[in-house]
């Protein structure tokens, strides 16, 4: 199995790139060969597409985002591109940033080393071509093309006019400070180009994901910024980490720089460890976006269980259980139904209430909803935020005004770890079907594992509500533990 040369997702060209004048990529490939650093196959593909030119000769992409897994040669590509910009394009100023100032300086030194050790480049360096003084570092050639770098902060490139930019490991940027400082310095440059090359990031990589979403929208719809490009070598959503074909999507240098057995070994270790270890493997070696480093429910397994054609639970009332829950700040509440049918548990979002004060609406509407659905059992979590509605939900002796007589009311307290872990288990085994509801998906994605001894429950990360996750887990648990339905009444 060899790595895939062509990315899984990429911005289509506006021109026929087989024409030499349609891209500077062929010139870049020849340059790399001439200096003794020939590009790998995937790097050649990238050079041709990244280098697409408009009819006036300026780069089509002012911003190009490249996503590829670790150790596939992305940093080497950036160094060769920087030298091309300096010695062939003669760009007046090239600015580089990385995950830190130290790593940016390391890349800067490597570029200098490559230039000085390559005879055809070295002869185009003046006797003095480097300044190493801290905060004033610079490298230039006889074409008066300069390459410098900065820390990824609000001062990156500020007050300069930058012609070309290399941003390595954008996934490490936790805010927009460096982006907002550097990118505007290129606004007045007609042939400006910023190349961002990185692997995926976790939920904190806000700038990366904002760019990727905008580029993906253009690829899908054809509307948006045509000068923002994306080239994403990434494993398809739902891929098994031990599937070598899936790994080949994210690792174009597989069987070249990367050894298959080494990559598969890491994959098997990550799958066995699960949790954050698996999440980080997906991010760094499969180039997949992960919303949480410690997800309670495997995101790929959950996505696989989604269906656009859920069954009608009204036809299976004898198997239906309901569960309700409330967000920690009482800004969201939910009621979810589940039914176990032929070995598969089907889920339906019955009702959600949004906004502060939504618990009043829940208390008011719950009796009618339960009366209409007529479930076998209704559950809730009295030890959690739903305790706010305990006075209305808890059934008192001789008082069942809100629940029909045939409906049991269950308090899920001691069973909470089993409830949460049970949902993750049947999602992972494919024994669950959910309606792919956006709100439900968001709550599941926000639920992280909160250890409780050797078990765990759902933990609320920050202010994100996860009541739909709890209500779903509770409904699924109740549906799975319902006793057999009584036989239907017959009239003689």
C-alpha positions in Angstrom: 0.0 0.0 0.0 1.4 3.3 -1.1 0.4 6.8 0.0 -2.1 8.6 -2.2 -0.5 11.3 -4.3 -3.7 13.2 -4.8 -5.4 14.6 -1.7 -8.9 13.4 -0.7 -10.3 17.0 -0.7 -8.9 19.8 -2.8 -9.9 23.1 -4.5 -10.3 22.5 -8.3 -8.2 24.6 -10.6 -9.6 27.4 -12.8 -7.3 26.5 -15.6 -5.8 23.5 -17.4 -2.7 22.9 -15.2 -1.1 20.7 -17.8 -0.1 23.9 -19.6 3.3 25.1 -18.3 2.2 28.8 -18.2 -0.8 27.9 -16.0 1.3 27.3 -12.8 4.7 28.0 -11.4 4.7 24.4 -10.1 6.8 22.9 -12.9 9.4 25.5 -12.4 9.4 24.7 -8.7 9.8 21.0 -9.4 12.8 21.7 -11.7 14.3 24.0 -9.1 14.1 21.4 -6.4 15.8 18.9 -8.8 18.5 21.3 -9.6 19.5 22.0 -6.0 19.6 18.3 -5.1 16.3 18.1 -3.2 13.9 16.5 -5.7 10.2 16.6 -4.6 8.3 13.5 -3.8 5.3 12.6 -5.9 2.8 14.2 -3.6 4.9 17.3 -3.3 5.1 17.6 -7.1 1.3 17.4 -7.3 1.0 20.0 -4.6 3.6 22.3 -6.3 1.6 22.2 -9.6 -1.8 22.9 -7.9 -0.6 25.4 -5.3 1.3 27.2 -8.0 -1.7 27.9 -10.2 -1.5 31.3 -11.9 -4.1 33.7 -13.0 -4.0 34.9 -16.7 -2.0 38.0 -15.5 0.7 35.8 -14.0 -0.1 36.3 -10.3 -0.8 33.3 -8.0 -4.5 32.2 -8.0 -4.3 31.4 -4.3 -3.5 34.3 -2.0 -4.0 31.8 0.8 -3.3 28.1 0.4 -4.1 25.6 3.2 -2.3 22.3 3.1 -3.4 19.5 5.5 -1.2 16.4 5.7 -0.2 14.0 8.5 3.1 14.2 10.3 6.4 13.1 8.9 5.4 13.2 5.3 7.9 15.9 4.3 5.8 19.1 4.7 8.5 21.1 6.4 11.1 20.2 3.7 8.6 21.3 1.1 8.2 24.7 2.9 12.0 25.2 2.9 12.3 24.4 -0.8 9.4 26.7 -1.6 11.1 29.5 0.4 14.3 29.1 -1.5 12.4 29.1 -4.8 10.7 32.4 -3.8 14.1 33.9 -2.9 16.3 32.7 -5.8 13.8 32.4 -8.7 10.9 34.6 -7.8 13.1 37.1 -6.0 10.3 38.0 -3.6 11.4 41.1 -1.6 10.3 39.8 1.8 9.3 36.3 3.0 8.1 35.9 6.5 7.8 32.6 8.4 6.0 31.7 11.6 5.6 28.3 13.3 4.2 26.9 16.5 6.7 28.9 18.5 9.6 31.3 17.8 12.1 28.6 18.4 10.7 26.3 15.8 10.4 29.1 13.3 14.1 30.0 13.9 15.0 26.3 13.4 13.3 26.3 10.0 15.1 29.6 9.2 18.4 28.1 10.0 17.7 25.0 7.9 16.9 27.2 4.9 20.2 29.0 5.3 22.0 25.7 5.6 20.4 24.4 2.4 21.3 27.6 0.5 24.9 27.7 1.8 25.5 24.0 1.0 24.1 24.2 -2.5 26.8 25.6 -5.0 24.3 27.1 -7.5 22.6 29.0 -4.6 25.7 29.8 -2.6 27.2 31.8 -5.5 24.2 34.1 -5.3 24.8 34.9 -1.7 26.8 38.1 -0.8 29.8 37.7 1.5 27.6 38.9 4.4 24.1 37.4 4.1 22.9 36.7 7.6 22.0 38.7 10.7 21.7 36.6 13.8 21.0 39.3 16.4 17.9 38.3 18.4 14.7 40.0 17.1 16.6 41.2 14.0 17.4 37.9 12.3 17.5 38.1 8.5 18.8 36.1 5.6 19.1 37.6 2.0 20.7 37.0 -1.4 22.1 39.1 -4.2 18.6 39.6 -5.6 17.7 41.5 -2.4 15.2 38.9 -1.4 15.0 38.6 2.4 13.7 35.8 4.6 12.9 36.4 8.3 10.6 35.0 10.9 8.7 35.9 14.1 6.9 34.5 17.0 3.2 33.5 16.5 1.8 36.5 18.4 0.2 39.9 17.7 3.5 41.3 16.5 4.1 38.8 13.7 5.1 40.8 10.6 3.3 43.9 11.9 4.6 47.2 10.3 6.2 45.2 7.4 5.1 44.7 3.8 5.2 40.9 3.3 5.2 39.4 -0.1 5.2 35.7 0.8 4.4 33.9 4.0 5.0 30.4 5.3 2.8 29.4 8.3 3.8 26.0 9.6 1.6 24.1 12.1 -1.3 26.5 12.2 -3.1 24.0 14.4 -1.0 25.2 17.3 -2.4 28.8 17.1 -5.1 29.1 19.8 -6.2 32.6 18.8 -6.2 35.0 15.9 -3.4 37.2 17.2 -0.6 36.1 14.7 -3.1 35.7 11.8 -4.5 39.1 12.3 -1.0 40.6 12.5 0.6 38.9 9.5 -2.1 38.5 6.8 -3.0 42.2 6.5 0.6 43.0 5.7 0.1 41.3 2.4 -3.1 43.2 1.3 -1.3 45.7 -0.9 0.9 43.1 -2.6 -0.6 42.0 -6.0 1.3 38.7 -6.1 1.2 37.9 -2.4 0.8 34.3 -1.3 0.6 32.7 2.2 1.1 29.0 2.4 -0.2 27.3 5.5 1.0 23.7 6.0 -0.1 21.8 9.0 -1.7 18.6 10.2 -5.1 18.7 11.9 -5.8 20.2 15.3 -8.1 19.6 18.2 -11.1 21.8 19.1 -8.8 24.7 20.1 -7.5 25.2 16.6 -10.0 27.9 15.8 -8.2 29.7 13.0 -7.4 26.5 11.2 -10.9 25.2 11.3 -12.3 28.6 10.3 -10.1 28.5 7.2 -10.9 24.9 6.4 -14.6 25.4 6.7 -14.6 28.3 4.4 -12.4 26.4 1.8 -14.6 23.3 2.1 -17.7 25.4 1.5 -16.2 26.9 -1.7 -15.3 23.4 -2.9 -18.8 22.1 -2.2 -20.9 25.0 -3.5 -18.6 27.0 -5.8 -19.4 30.2 -3.9 -17.1 32.1 -1.6 -13.4 33.1 -1.8 -12.0 31.5 -5.0 -8.5 32.6 -4.0 -8.6 30.5 -0.8 -7.4 27.0 -1.6 -7.3 23.8 0.4 -5.4 20.6 -0.3 -6.4 18.0 2.4 -4.6 14.7 2.7 -6.9 13.2 5.3 -8.5 9.9 6.1 -12.3 9.7 5.4 -14.7 10.2 8.3 -15.5 7.0 10.0 -12.2 5.3 9.0 -10.8 2.5 11.1 -7.3 3.6 12.4 -5.9 0.2 11.6 -7.1 0.3 8.0 -4.0 0.9 5.9 -6.0 2.2 3.0 -7.5 4.9 5.2 -4.0 5.8 6.5 -2.8 6.1 2.9 -5.2 9.0 2.4 -3.5 11.1 5.1 0.0 9.9 4.5 1.0 10.5 0.9 4.6 9.4 1.6 3.5 6.0 2.9 6.0 3.3 1.7 8.5 6.1 1.0 9.4 8.2 4.1 6.9 6.3 6.2 7.0 2.6 6.9 3.6 0.8 6.9 4.4 -1.5 9.8 5.5 1.4 12.0 2.3 3.3 11.3 0.1 0.3 11.8 1.8 -0.5 15.1 1.1 3.0 16.4 -2.5 2.6 15.2 -3.1 -0.6 17.1 -1.6 0.9 20.2 -3.8 3.9 19.9 -7.0 1.8 19.4 -6.1 -0.3 22.4 -5.5 2.7 24.6 -8.6 4.6 23.3 -9.5 8.0 24.8 -7.0 10.8 24.3 -4.3 8.6 22.8 -6.7 7.5 20.0 -7.9 11.0 19.5 -4.4 12.3 19.1 -3.5 9.6 16.6 -6.6 10.5 14.5 -5.5 14.2 14.6 -1.8 13.8 13.9 -1.6 10.6 11.8 -5.0 10.5 10.1 -5.4 14.3 9.8 -9.0 14.1 11.1 -10.8 16.9 13.0 -11.6 15.8 16.5 -13.8 18.0 18.6 -12.6 16.5 21.9 -9.4 14.8 23.0 -11.3 12.6 25.5 -14.7 12.0 23.8 -17.2 9.9 25.8 -18.7 8.5 22.6 -16.4 7.7 19.7 -17.2 10.4 17.1 -16.8 8.1 14.1 -18.9 5.4 15.6 -21.6 7.9 16.4 -21.5 9.3 12.9 -21.8 5.7 11.5 -25.0 5.1 13.6 -26.8 8.2 12.2 -29.6 7.7 9.7 -31.6 10.1 7.6 -34.7 7.8 7.7 -35.4 7.0 11.4 -38.2 4.6 12.1 -41.5 5.8 13.6 -41.4 5.0 17.3 -45.1 5.6 17.5 -45.6 2.2 15.9 -43.6 0.5 18.7 -45.1 2.1 21.9 -44.8 -1.1 23.9 -41.0 -0.7 23.5 -40.6 3.0 24.1 -38.9 4.7 27.0 -38.4 8.4 27.6 -35.7 10.3 29.5 -35.4 14.0 30.3 -32.4 16.1 31.4 -31.5 19.8 31.9 -28.3 21.7 31.1 -26.1 22.7 34.0 -27.1 26.4 33.7 -30.8 25.5 33.0 -30.5 27.2 29.5 -31.4 24.0 27.7 -33.6 21.0 28.4 -34.5 17.9 26.4 -36.8 14.9 26.2 -35.6 11.9 24.2 -37.3 8.6 23.3 -35.7 5.2 22.6 -36.9 1.7 21.7 -35.1 -1.6 21.4 -36.4 -3.4 18.3 -34.8 -6.5 16.9 -31.5 -6.0 18.7 -31.1 -2.4 17.7 -31.9 0.6 19.8 -33.6 3.5 17.9 -33.5 7.1 19.2 -35.7 10.0 18.6 -35.5 13.6 19.9 -39.0 14.3 21.2 -38.6 17.9 22.4 -36.0 20.5 23.3 -36.5 23.7 25.3 -34.0 26.5 24.8 -33.3 29.6 26.8 -33.2 30.5 30.5 -36.5 29.7 32.0 -37.0 26.7 29.7 -37.6 24.4 32.7 -40.9 26.2 33.2 -41.9 25.1 29.7 -40.7 21.6 30.4 -42.8 21.3 33.5 -45.8 22.7 31.7 -45.5 20.5 28.5 -44.2 17.3 29.9 -47.6 15.8 31.0 -49.1 16.2 27.6 -46.1 14.8 25.8 -46.0 11.7 28.0 -49.8 11.3 27.6 -49.5 11.5 23.9 -46.5 9.1 23.5 -47.6 6.6 26.3 -44.2 5.2 27.0 -43.5 2.2 29.1 -41.1 4.1 31.3 -39.9 7.7 31.9 -36.5 8.4 33.5 -34.5 11.3 34.8 -31.4 12.1 36.8 -32.3 13.5 40.2 -28.6 13.9 41.2 -27.9 16.2 38.3 -29.1 19.5 37.0 -32.6 18.0 36.4 -33.0 18.2 40.2 -34.3 21.7 39.4 -37.6 20.1 38.2 -37.7 17.4 41.0 -40.8 18.9 42.6 -42.8 18.4 39.4 -41.2 15.1 38.1 -40.8 13.0 41.2 -43.8 10.8 41.7 -45.3 11.0 45.2 -47.3 8.3 46.8 -50.9 8.6 45.4 -50.0 11.4 43.0 -49.3 10.5 39.3 -51.0 13.4 37.7 -48.4 13.9 35.0 -47.7 10.2 34.1 -50.3 7.7 32.9 -50.8 4.7 35.3 -49.1 2.3 32.9 -46.0 4.4 32.7 -43.2 3.7 35.3 -41.1 6.6 36.5 -37.4 5.8 37.1 -34.8 7.8 38.9 -31.4 7.1 37.3 -28.9 7.8 40.1 -26.7 4.8 41.0 -26.9 3.7 37.4 -25.4 6.8 35.8 -22.0 5.3 34.9 -23.7 2.3 33.4 -26.1 4.6 31.5 -23.2 6.6 30.0 -20.9 3.8 29.3 -23.7 1.7 27.8 -24.5 4.4 25.2 -20.8 4.5 24.1 -20.7 0.7 24.0 -23.7 0.2 21.7 -22.7 3.1 19.5 -19.3 1.4 19.1 -20.9 -1.9 18.3 -23.3 -0.4 15.7 -26.4 -1.4 17.7 -27.7 2.1 17.8 -29.6 4.3 15.3 -30.1 8.0 15.8 -31.7 10.7 13.6 -28.5 12.6 12.9 -30.0 15.6 14.6 -27.5 18.6 14.6 -28.3 19.5 18.3 -28.0 15.9 19.4 -24.7 15.5 17.5 -23.3 18.7 19.2 -24.2 17.6 22.7 -22.7 14.1 22.1 -19.5 15.8 20.7 -19.3 18.0 23.8 -19.6 15.1 26.3 -16.2 14.0 27.7 -15.3 11.1 29.9 -15.5 12.1 33.6 -13.8 9.4 35.7 -15.6 7.9 38.6 -13.3 5.2 40.1 -12.9 2.5 37.4 -16.0 3.8 35.6 -17.0 7.1 34.0 -19.9 9.4 33.3 -20.4 12.3 30.9 -18.5 15.4 31.9 -19.7 18.9 30.7 -16.8 20.8 29.1 -17.1 24.5 29.7 -20.5 26.0 29.2 -21.5 23.7 26.4 -24.8 21.9 27.3 -24.9 18.1 27.1 -28.4 17.4 28.4 -29.3 15.8 25.1 -26.4 13.3 25.6 -27.6 12.4 29.1 -31.3 12.2 28.0 -30.3 10.0 25.1 -28.2 7.7 27.2 -30.9 7.5 29.8 -33.6 6.6 27.3 -31.4 4.0 25.6 -30.6 2.4 29.0 -34.3 2.3 30.0 -35.3 0.9 26.6 -32.7 -1.9 26.9 -33.8 -2.8 30.4 -37.5 -2.9 29.9 -39.2 -6.2 30.7 -40.9 -8.0 27.9 -44.0 -6.2 26.7 -47.3 -7.8 28.0 -49.3 -9.7 25.4 -52.1 -7.6 23.7 -55.5 -7.8 25.3 -58.0 -10.1 23.5 -61.7 -9.7 23.7 -63.7 -13.0 23.6 
